[in-house]
């Protein structure tokens, strides 16, 4: 059970990079590298909102709450890959807990 690490180019066109770590225990760490902005969220606080070629990754307080803690726009293809990594991490963690 290892953390997955990825870097994505943000679609705003300013050359910023998003450094993402998916931690199988249920956490996501995000850093906009050029701005040194760091964020963290539990998987159940995350929401992906697709809009054409861009998708917003949104972190809300208390799963499903209205208060947005942070959000970042990603290319939709990158967001789909990230969503899949999160899903795989959840499955892996669930399997590990069942085996214990």
C-alpha positions as CSV (number, residue, x, y, z in Angstrom):
1,X,0.0,0.0,0.0
2,X,2.0,2.9,-1.3
3,X,1.1,6.5,-2.0
4,X,0.7,7.4,-5.7
5,X,2.3,10.6,-6.8
6,X,1.5,12.6,-10.0
7,X,2.2,16.0,-11.5
8,X,-0.2,17.7,-13.8
9,X,0.0,20.9,-15.9
10,X,-2.8,23.3,-15.0
11,X,-5.0,24.3,-17.9
12,X,-4.9,28.1,-17.2
13,X,-2.0,28.4,-19.6
14,X,0.4,30.0,-17.2
15,X,2.6,27.0,-16.9
16,X,1.7,26.1,-13.3
17,X,2.0,22.5,-12.1
18,X,-0.1,20.6,-9.7
19,X,1.7,18.1,-7.6
20,X,-0.7,15.5,-6.2
21,X,-0.2,12.6,-3.8
22,X,-2.9,10.0,-3.3
23,X,-2.5,8.4,0.1
24,X,-4.4,5.1,0.4
25,X,-5.5,5.8,4.0
26,X,-8.0,8.2,2.5
27,X,-6.1,11.5,2.0
28,X,-5.2,13.6,-1.0
29,X,-2.3,16.2,-0.8
30,X,-2.2,18.9,-3.5
31,X,0.4,21.6,-4.1
32,X,0.4,24.2,-6.8
33,X,4.2,24.2,-7.2
34,X,4.9,27.6,-8.6
35,X,2.7,29.3,-5.9
36,X,3.8,27.0,-3.0
37,X,0.1,26.6,-2.1
38,X,-0.5,23.3,-0.3
39,X,-3.8,21.7,0.4
40,X,-5.0,18.4,2.0
41,X,-8.4,16.7,2.0
42,X,-10.0,13.4,2.8
43,X,-11.4,11.5,-0.2
44,X,-15.0,12.0,0.9
45,X,-14.6,15.8,0.9
46,X,-13.7,15.8,-2.8
47,X,-15.9,16.6,-5.7
48,X,-15.1,16.6,-9.4
49,X,-17.2,19.0,-11.6
50,X,-16.6,18.5,-15.3
51,X,-17.1,21.4,-17.7
52,X,-15.9,20.5,-21.2
53,X,-12.1,20.1,-21.3
54,X,-11.7,21.4,-17.8
55,X,-12.7,19.8,-14.5
56,X,-12.8,21.5,-11.1
57,X,-11.5,19.6,-8.2
58,X,-13.3,20.9,-5.2
59,X,-12.7,20.2,-1.5
60,X,-15.7,20.9,0.7
61,X,-15.9,20.9,4.5
62,X,-17.6,17.9,5.9
63,X,-18.5,15.7,2.9
64,X,-21.3,17.3,1.0
65,X,-21.2,20.6,2.9
66,X,-21.6,24.0,1.2
67,X,-18.4,25.6,2.4
68,X,-15.6,25.3,-0.2
69,X,-12.1,25.0,1.5
70,X,-10.2,25.0,-1.8
71,X,-10.6,24.3,-5.5
72,X,-8.4,23.9,-8.5
73,X,-9.1,23.5,-12.2
74,X,-7.5,20.6,-14.1
75,X,-7.6,19.2,-17.6
76,X,-10.5,16.8,-17.7
77,X,-8.3,13.9,-18.8
78,X,-6.0,14.5,-15.8
79,X,-9.0,14.7,-13.4
80,X,-10.3,11.4,-14.7
81,X,-6.9,9.8,-14.0
82,X,-6.8,11.3,-10.5
83,X,-10.4,10.1,-9.8
84,X,-9.3,6.6,-10.9
85,X,-6.2,6.7,-8.7
86,X,-8.4,7.7,-5.7
87,X,-10.9,4.9,-6.5
88,X,-8.0,2.3,-6.7
89,X,-6.6,3.6,-3.4
90,X,-9.9,3.2,-1.7
91,X,-10.3,-0.4,-3.1
92,X,-6.7,-1.2,-2.0
93,X,-7.3,0.1,1.5
94,X,-10.6,-1.7,1.8
95,X,-9.0,-5.0,0.8
96,X,-6.2,-4.5,3.3
97,X,-8.7,-3.8,6.1
98,X,-10.7,-6.9,5.2
99,X,-7.5,-9.1,5.3
100,X,-6.6,-7.9,8.8
